[in-house]
């Protein structure tokens, strides 16, 4: 597994950039840019459900002279507009979408020394210039436009009381871009937004405290931290506390990427194998439409199409953390329970006593699901006749009966696959007659 902080941050940066089936015409790709979006202040005033500020707060220990290096990373929307080609002969097949939002990676870096960090704090504005380019592609006119963006980063600390040197760090990022028309829709306003904003904060002469599992002395101070639109977690290897990643997506401490993943699918909530197989199942026409949508989706389709069998096989799962095990001797490691070795447990011959009768494998019983334990499906089983297939005991010595219905035409197939219904002894009534006692006894 990779703890590469930049690679993890890139996965956050492009989460949801373009989603399966990777065509601009798909409804989910008409509502993009959902994570870490900072709209302009004017737009937020008209639409309070949005925000123009994100803020990360966390606790750190230090030795008296801490400094922080901060990388604020986000995407700048680049709106691509494609006109119709001059002649039908030059028409691309399939054509590019008329309008599509590409993205330009942006990063604002700053260093705050100990005098500013432990003193009055630090503030810095930044400017991301706009621009426009034009080209001709297959007879069609293509323009790409980026808006002029303004923003600021504010950094300050609050000293925390106690015998240790500790402080609460606050990093606040604001979108301060210009005025928009009040009637603008979110789609019209997005080119003036900062998208997928997150922060990588590196501390020197100190160590961050986990916000998820803080030490006892820091629990109350961690609880007082105010995080807006992001959540800071420890990043890098498990033994490192010098870096936090403040992400708009809640991550665990020390997030990592699977080495088996051959590339980004822009959907970290999906299983790579499933999404890859679904992408392979797209028709040639659907794949061509995805390639026409965006260079990143085109590269994704090409990568999946070229995936070989070993690469595909490693997506099926991985075993981690294996260690040598002594086969025998005083250091031998054995499972906590081995049914082959435990002669006290025998589901096929064990028995229980129900209403004065011995019930074991082969016994016929009438089902009477308990009212307090029953789910909604059990009402359909009340009064049905079943055959006991096994008597099982949990680690607390509570007995359970594995049964199959006598009137179920698929019972043979279910039994062959070990698919049984399970009831407690007080949820059945013996139908009379007990199977012959074998090596197991009634408990």
C-alpha positions as CSV (number, residue, x, y, z in Angstrom):
1,X,0.0,0.0,0.0
2,X,1.2,3.5,-0.8
3,X,1.2,6.3,1.7
4,X,2.4,8.8,-0.9
5,X,0.7,12.0,0.3
6,X,0.6,13.7,-3.1
7,X,-1.0,10.6,-4.7
8,X,-3.7,10.5,-2.0
9,X,-4.3,14.2,-2.4
10,X,-4.6,13.8,-6.2
11,X,-7.3,11.2,-5.6
12,X,-9.1,13.7,-3.5
13,X,-8.5,16.4,-6.2
14,X,-10.2,14.4,-9.0
15,X,-12.8,12.6,-7.0
16,X,-16.0,12.8,-9.1
17,X,-14.3,14.6,-11.9
18,X,-16.1,12.4,-14.5
19,X,-18.1,9.4,-13.6
20,X,-19.1,6.1,-15.2
21,X,-20.2,5.8,-18.0
22,X,-17.8,8.7,-18.7
23,X,-20.1,10.4,-21.3
24,X,-21.0,14.0,-21.1
25,X,-24.6,13.0,-21.9
26,X,-24.9,10.9,-18.6
27,X,-27.1,12.7,-16.1
28,X,-24.5,12.3,-13.3
29,X,-21.9,14.1,-15.5
30,X,-24.2,17.1,-15.8
31,X,-24.0,17.7,-12.0
32,X,-20.3,17.7,-11.4
33,X,-18.1,19.6,-8.9
34,X,-19.6,18.5,-5.6
35,X,-16.6,18.2,-3.3
36,X,-14.8,21.1,-1.7
37,X,-16.3,23.8,-3.9
38,X,-15.8,27.4,-2.8
39,X,-18.1,29.8,-4.7
40,X,-17.8,33.6,-4.8
41,X,-19.1,35.5,-1.8
42,X,-21.8,37.1,-3.9
43,X,-23.1,33.8,-5.1
44,X,-23.1,32.5,-1.5
45,X,-25.1,35.5,-0.3
46,X,-27.8,34.6,-2.9
47,X,-27.4,30.8,-2.3
48,X,-26.6,30.1,1.4
49,X,-26.4,26.4,0.8
50,X,-23.0,27.0,-0.8
51,X,-19.8,28.3,1.0
52,X,-17.0,30.6,0.0
53,X,-14.7,29.6,2.9
54,X,-13.1,26.4,4.1
55,X,-11.3,26.1,7.4
56,X,-9.1,23.4,9.0
57,X,-8.3,23.4,12.7
58,X,-6.2,20.8,14.5
59,X,-3.9,20.5,17.5
60,X,-0.2,20.1,17.5
61,X,2.7,19.8,20.0
62,X,5.9,21.7,19.5
63,X,9.4,22.4,21.1
64,X,9.2,26.2,20.9
65,X,10.0,27.1,17.3
66,X,7.5,25.4,15.0
67,X,7.1,26.3,11.3
68,X,4.5,25.1,8.8
69,X,4.6,24.7,5.1
70,X,1.1,24.8,3.5
71,X,0.0,23.7,0.0
72,X,-3.5,24.8,-0.9
73,X,-4.6,22.8,-3.9
74,X,-7.7,23.1,-6.0
75,X,-9.0,22.9,-9.6
76,X,-9.8,25.9,-11.7
77,X,-12.7,25.3,-14.1
78,X,-11.8,25.7,-17.7
79,X,-15.0,25.8,-19.8
80,X,-14.6,24.3,-23.3
81,X,-17.1,25.3,-26.0
82,X,-17.2,23.5,-29.3
83,X,-19.0,24.9,-32.3
84,X,-20.5,22.8,-35.1
85,X,-18.0,21.9,-37.9
86,X,-18.3,23.8,-41.2
87,X,-19.3,20.7,-43.2
88,X,-20.8,17.3,-42.6
89,X,-17.7,15.8,-44.1
90,X,-15.6,17.0,-41.1
91,X,-18.2,16.0,-38.5
92,X,-16.5,14.0,-35.7
93,X,-18.1,10.7,-34.8
94,X,-19.3,10.9,-32.1
95,X,-19.1,14.7,-31.9
96,X,-17.6,16.4,-28.8
97,X,-20.1,17.8,-26.3
98,X,-21.0,21.4,-27.1
99,X,-20.0,22.6,-23.6
100,X,-17.8,20.7,-21.2
101,X,-15.8,21.8,-18.1
102,X,-12.2,20.7,-18.0
103,X,-9.9,21.5,-15.1
104,X,-6.6,23.1,-14.5
105,X,-4.7,22.1,-11.3
106,X,-3.7,25.1,-9.2
107,X,-1.5,25.2,-6.0
108,X,-0.7,28.1,-3.6
109,X,2.3,27.4,-1.4
110,X,3.4,29.3,1.7
111,X,5.7,29.0,4.7
112,X,4.9,30.4,8.0
113,X,7.8,30.8,10.5
114,X,7.5,30.4,14.2
115,X,7.4,34.1,15.0
116,X,4.3,34.6,12.8
117,X,2.8,31.2,13.7
118,X,3.0,31.8,17.5
119,X,2.5,35.5,17.2
120,X,0.0,37.6,15.2
121,X,-0.6,35.0,12.5
122,X,-0.1,35.2,8.7
123,X,-2.3,36.2,5.8
124,X,-1.7,36.1,2.1
125,X,-3.8,36.8,-1.0
126,X,-3.4,35.0,-4.3
127,X,-4.4,35.6,-7.9
128,X,-5.1,32.9,-10.5
129,X,-5.1,34.6,-13.9
130,X,-7.8,33.9,-16.4
131,X,-7.3,33.4,-20.1
132,X,-8.8,32.1,-23.3
133,X,-7.5,29.9,-26.1
134,X,-8.9,29.0,-29.5
135,X,-8.2,26.1,-31.9
136,X,-9.8,24.3,-34.8
137,X,-10.4,20.5,-34.4
138,X,-11.9,18.5,-37.2
139,X,-13.4,21.6,-38.8
140,X,-15.0,22.7,-35.5
141,X,-14.0,25.8,-33.5
142,X,-13.0,25.0,-30.0
143,X,-12.5,27.7,-27.3
144,X,-11.3,27.3,-23.7
145,X,-12.0,30.0,-21.2
146,X,-10.8,30.5,-17.6
147,X,-12.0,33.2,-15.2
148,X,-9.8,35.5,-13.2
149,X,-9.8,34.1,-9.6
150,X,-8.9,35.9,-6.3
151,X,-8.4,34.2,-2.9
152,X,-6.7,34.4,0.4
153,X,-5.1,32.1,3.0
154,X,-5.1,33.0,6.7
155,X,-3.0,31.1,9.3
156,X,-3.0,31.5,13.0
157,X,-2.6,29.6,16.2
158,X,-4.1,29.7,19.7
159,X,-1.9,28.7,22.6
160,X,-3.4,25.9,24.7
161,X,-3.2,25.9,28.5
162,X,-1.3,23.1,30.3
163,X,2.2,21.9,31.2
164,X,2.9,20.9,27.5
165,X,3.7,23.2,24.6
166,X,0.6,22.8,22.4
167,X,-1.4,25.0,20.2
168,X,-4.5,24.9,17.9
169,X,-3.7,25.6,14.3
170,X,-6.2,27.3,12.0
171,X,-5.8,27.4,8.2
172,X,-8.6,29.3,6.4
173,X,-9.0,29.5,2.7
174,X,-11.4,32.0,1.1
175,X,-12.6,32.6,-2.5
176,X,-12.7,36.4,-3.0
177,X,-13.4,36.5,-6.7
178,X,-15.4,39.3,-8.2
179,X,-19.1,40.1,-8.5
180,X,-21.5,37.8,-10.3
181,X,-25.0,38.5,-11.6
182,X,-27.6,37.6,-9.0
183,X,-29.6,35.5,-11.5
184,X,-26.7,33.3,-12.4
185,X,-27.2,29.5,-12.0
186,X,-24.7,27.4,-10.2
187,X,-23.4,26.1,-13.6
188,X,-22.9,29.7,-14.8
189,X,-21.1,30.6,-11.5
190,X,-18.8,27.5,-11.4
191,X,-16.0,29.0,-13.5
192,X,-15.4,31.5,-10.7
193,X,-15.2,28.8,-8.0
194,X,-12.3,27.0,-6.4
195,X,-13.1,23.3,-6.8
196,X,-12.0,20.3,-4.6
197,X,-10.0,22.6,-2.3
198,X,-7.8,20.8,0.2
199,X,-4.6,21.5,2.1
200,X,-1.4,19.7,2.8
201,X,0.2,21.1,6.0
202,X,3.7,20.0,7.0
203,X,5.0,20.9,10.5
204,X,8.6,21.3,11.5
205,X,9.8,21.1,15.2
206,X,6.6,19.5,16.3
207,X,4.0,16.8,15.8
208,X,0.2,16.9,15.0
209,X,-2.3,15.2,17.2
210,X,-4.8,12.8,15.6
211,X,-8.2,14.4,15.3
212,X,-9.8,11.0,15.2
213,X,-8.1,9.3,18.1
214,X,-6.4,12.1,20.2
215,X,-4.5,11.4,23.4
216,X,-6.5,12.0,26.6
217,X,-4.8,15.4,27.4
218,X,-5.9,16.7,24.0
219,X,-9.5,15.4,23.7
220,X,-11.2,18.5,24.9
221,X,-9.1,20.8,22.7
222,X,-9.7,18.6,19.7
223,X,-13.5,18.8,20.4
224,X,-13.3,22.6,20.3
225,X,-11.7,22.6,16.9
226,X,-14.0,24.1,14.2
227,X,-13.6,22.6,10.8
228,X,-15.6,24.0,7.9
229,X,-16.0,21.9,4.7
230,X,-12.9,19.8,5.4
231,X,-11.5,17.3,8.0
232,X,-7.7,17.1,8.8
233,X,-6.2,13.7,9.2
234,X,-2.6,12.5,9.8
235,X,-1.0,11.7,6.5
236,X,2.0,9.6,5.5
237,X,3.3,6.4,7.2
238,X,1.6,5.3,10.4
239,X,4.7,6.4,12.5
240,X,4.5,10.0,11.1
241,X,2.8,12.9,12.7
242,X,4.4,15.8,10.8
243,X,1.8,16.1,8.0
244,X,-1.9,16.5,7.9
245,X,-4.2,16.4,4.9
246,X,-7.3,18.6,5.3
247,X,-9.7,17.0,2.8
248,X,-13.4,17.8,1.8
249,X,-13.8,14.0,1.9
250,X,-13.6,12.4,5.4
251,X,-10.6,10.0,5.4
252,X,-9.0,7.9,8.1
253,X,-5.6,8.8,9.6
254,X,-2.7,7.8,7.3
255,X,-4.9,7.2,4.2
256,X,-3.3,5.0,1.5
257,X,-3.8,3.9,-2.0
258,X,-3.8,0.2,-3.1
259,X,-0.8,-0.6,-5.2
260,X,-3.0,-3.0,-7.2
261,X,-5.0,-0.1,-8.7
262,X,-3.7,0.6,-12.2
263,X,-5.1,4.1,-12.5
264,X,-7.7,6.6,-11.4
265,X,-11.4,5.8,-12.1
266,X,-12.5,9.1,-10.5
267,X,-14.8,7.3,-8.1
268,X,-13.1,6.3,-4.9
269,X,-16.4,5.0,-3.4
270,X,-16.6,2.3,-6.1
271,X,-14.7,-1.0,-6.2
272,X,-12.1,-0.9,-8.9
273,X,-12.8,-4.4,-10.2
274,X,-16.6,-3.8,-10.6
275,X,-16.1,-0.4,-12.2
276,X,-13.5,-1.8,-14.6
277,X,-15.7,-4.7,-15.7
278,X,-18.6,-2.3,-16.2
279,X,-16.4,0.0,-18.3
280,X,-15.2,-3.0,-20.4
281,X,-18.8,-3.9,-21.0
282,X,-19.6,-0.5,-22.7
283,X,-20.3,-0.8,-26.4
284,X,-17.8,0.6,-28.9
285,X,-20.1,3.5,-29.6
286,X,-20.4,4.3,-25.8
287,X,-16.6,4.1,-25.5
288,X,-16.1,6.5,-28.4
289,X,-18.6,8.9,-26.8
290,X,-16.6,8.8,-23.5
291,X,-13.3,9.4,-25.4
292,X,-14.9,12.5,-27.0
293,X,-16.0,13.9,-23.6
294,X,-12.6,14.6,-22.0
295,X,-8.9,13.7,-22.4
296,X,-9.0,12.1,-18.9
297,X,-11.9,9.9,-19.7
298,X,-10.3,9.0,-23.1
299,X,-7.1,7.9,-21.3
300,X,-9.2,5.9,-18.8
301,X,-11.1,4.0,-21.6
302,X,-7.8,3.3,-23.4
303,X,-6.2,2.0,-20.2
304,X,-9.1,-0.3,-19.3
305,X,-9.2,-1.6,-22.9
306,X,-5.5,-2.5,-22.8
307,X,-5.6,-4.1,-19.4
308,X,-4.0,-7.6,-19.4
309,X,-5.1,-10.6,-17.5
310,X,-2.5,-10.3,-14.6
311,X,-3.5,-6.7,-14.0
312,X,-7.2,-7.6,-14.0
313,X,-6.6,-10.6,-11.7
314,X,-4.9,-8.4,-9.0
315,X,-8.0,-6.3,-8.8
316,X,-9.9,-9.3,-7.5
317,X,-8.4,-9.0,-4.1
318,X,-5.1,-9.0,-2.1
319,X,-3.9,-10.7,1.0
320,X,-1.9,-8.5,3.3
321,X,0.0,-8.9,6.5
322,X,1.0,-12.6,6.1
323,X,3.7,-13.8,8.5
324,X,5.5,-17.1,9.0
325,X,3.6,-19.6,11.2
326,X,5.4,-22.4,13.0
327,X,3.8,-25.7,11.9
328,X,4.3,-27.5,15.3
329,X,6.1,-27.2,18.6
330,X,5.6,-24.7,21.5
331,X,5.4,-21.7,19.1
332,X,2.8,-23.2,16.8
333,X,-0.1,-20.9,16.1
334,X,-3.6,-22.5,15.8
335,X,-7.0,-21.0,15.1
336,X,-9.1,-20.0,18.1
337,X,-11.4,-22.9,17.2
338,X,-10.6,-25.8,14.9
339,X,-13.7,-28.0,14.2
340,X,-11.4,-30.9,13.1
341,X,-9.7,-30.9,16.5
342,X,-12.6,-30.0,18.9
343,X,-14.2,-33.3,19.7
344,X,-16.7,-31.6,22.0
345,X,-18.5,-30.0,19.1
346,X,-20.3,-32.1,16.5
347,X,-23.2,-30.3,14.7
348,X,-24.2,-33.5,13.0
349,X,-24.6,-35.5,16.2
350,X,-25.2,-33.0,19.0
351,X,-28.7,-32.7,20.4
352,X,-30.8,-30.5,22.6
353,X,-33.8,-31.2,24.7
354,X,-37.0,-29.4,23.7
355,X,-40.3,-29.9,25.6
356,X,-38.8,-33.1,27.1
357,X,-37.8,-34.6,23.7
358,X,-34.4,-35.1,22.2
359,X,-34.0,-32.9,19.1
360,X,-31.0,-33.6,16.8
361,X,-30.2,-33.9,13.1
362,X,-33.2,-35.5,11.4
363,X,-35.8,-34.4,13.9
364,X,-39.0,-32.9,12.5
365,X,-40.2,-29.7,14.2
366,X,-42.9,-27.1,13.8
367,X,-41.6,-23.6,13.6
368,X,-42.9,-21.1,16.2
369,X,-40.7,-18.0,15.7
370,X,-40.2,-15.9,18.8
371,X,-42.1,-12.6,18.8
372,X,-39.3,-10.6,20.3
373,X,-36.6,-12.0,18.0
374,X,-38.6,-12.5,14.8
375,X,-38.1,-10.3,11.7
376,X,-40.9,-9.5,9.3
377,X,-40.3,-12.7,7.2
378,X,-40.8,-15.0,10.1
379,X,-44.5,-14.5,10.2
380,X,-44.7,-16.6,7.0
381,X,-42.9,-19.5,8.7
382,X,-45.1,-19.8,11.7
383,X,-46.6,-23.3,11.8
384,X,-44.4,-24.6,8.9
385,X,-42.8,-28.0,9.4
386,X,-39.0,-28.3,9.1
387,X,-36.2,-30.9,9.4
388,X,-33.3,-30.2,11.7
389,X,-30.0,-30.3,9.7
390,X,-27.6,-29.5,12.5
391,X,-27.4,-28.4,16.2
392,X,-25.0,-25.5,16.7
393,X,-23.6,-23.7,19.7
394,X,-22.1,-20.3,19.9
395,X,-19.1,-19.3,22.1
396,X,-21.5,-18.6,25.0
397,X,-22.9,-22.1,24.7
398,X,-26.3,-20.9,23.3
399,X,-27.9,-23.5,21.1
400,X,-29.3,-22.9,17.6
401,X,-31.0,-25.2,15.2
402,X,-30.2,-25.2,11.5
403,X,-33.4,-26.3,9.7
404,X,-34.8,-26.8,6.2
405,X,-38.5,-26.6,5.3
406,X,-40.1,-29.9,4.4
407,X,-42.4,-28.3,1.9
408,X,-39.8,-26.3,0.1
409,X,-39.1,-27.7,-3.4
410,X,-35.7,-26.2,-3.4
411,X,-34.7,-27.6,0.0
412,X,-32.3,-30.2,-1.5
413,X,-30.4,-27.5,-3.4
414,X,-30.3,-25.2,-0.4
415,X,-29.0,-28.0,1.8
416,X,-26.3,-28.8,-0.7
417,X,-25.1,-25.3,-0.4
418,X,-25.5,-25.1,3.4
419,X,-28.3,-22.6,3.1
420,X,-30.5,-23.1,6.2
421,X,-32.9,-21.3,8.4
422,X,-31.8,-20.8,12.0
423,X,-34.0,-20.9,15.2
424,X,-33.5,-21.1,18.9
425,X,-34.8,-24.3,20.6
426,X,-37.7,-22.4,22.2
427,X,-38.8,-21.3,18.7
428,X,-39.7,-24.9,17.6
429,X,-42.1,-27.7,18.8
430,X,-41.0,-31.3,18.3
431,X,-43.3,-33.2,16.0
432,X,-42.9,-36.4,18.0
433,X,-40.4,-39.2,17.7
434,X,-36.7,-38.5,18.2
435,X,-33.8,-39.7,16.0
436,X,-31.7,-42.5,17.4
437,X,-29.1,-41.2,19.8
438,X,-25.6,-41.2,18.3
439,X,-22.2,-40.2,19.8
440,X,-23.5,-36.7,20.7
441,X,-25.6,-36.2,23.8
442,X,-28.4,-33.8,24.7
443,X,-27.2,-30.6,26.3
